[in-house]
Amino acid sequence: MSALRRTTLAAVFVLGGGASAAMAGDMSAADVKKIHDYTLSMDKIHAMQAALADFKALEKKDPAFKAEAEADDGDDNDHDSIAQLEAKMDKHPRLIAIYRKHGLSDADIILMPLALMGAGVAVQYPKAAASLADQTSPQQIAFFKAHQAELKSMSWGAGKGQ
């Protein structure tokens, strides 16, 4: 599975299906800090939802796009650094163009799902919050609490998945 597809799936299945690499301790301290310092916003979350809806619609209409989104990049390293994931995204200009159309940066694409995941776990399992403190900020936890109902109603985020 391509790194970009894994990133997109991470965005779609936030808080579902398993722990992130950061939660498993497989990320560098610098990458964990990037997740910790990422600022969540509903505008960006809505933009991600719109981008994912565009992906889904385009995959139905364009088999070549679907093939690109699902292409195996030959690298099954699930422990890529954030910089490595960003570099891999550059190999998929059609996919990235959809994110860009919605105003999302590489950081938004990669860090937002991870920040939401950490905040969601901290909210749902308060005893785990202390062990997530290096990657999950109090602001992210407060954001998740404040928007939890809306996040759960979305097709991704903390919601139902796609």
Secondary structure, DSSP 8 states (H G I E B T S, - for coil): --HHHHHHHHHHTTTSSS--TTTTT-S-HHHHHHHHH----HHHHHHHHHHHHHHHHHHHH-HHHHHHHH---S---TT--HHHHHHHHTT-HHHHHHHHHTT--HHHHHHHHHHHHHHHHHHH-GGGGGGGTTTS-HHHHHHHHHHHHHHHHSSSTTS---
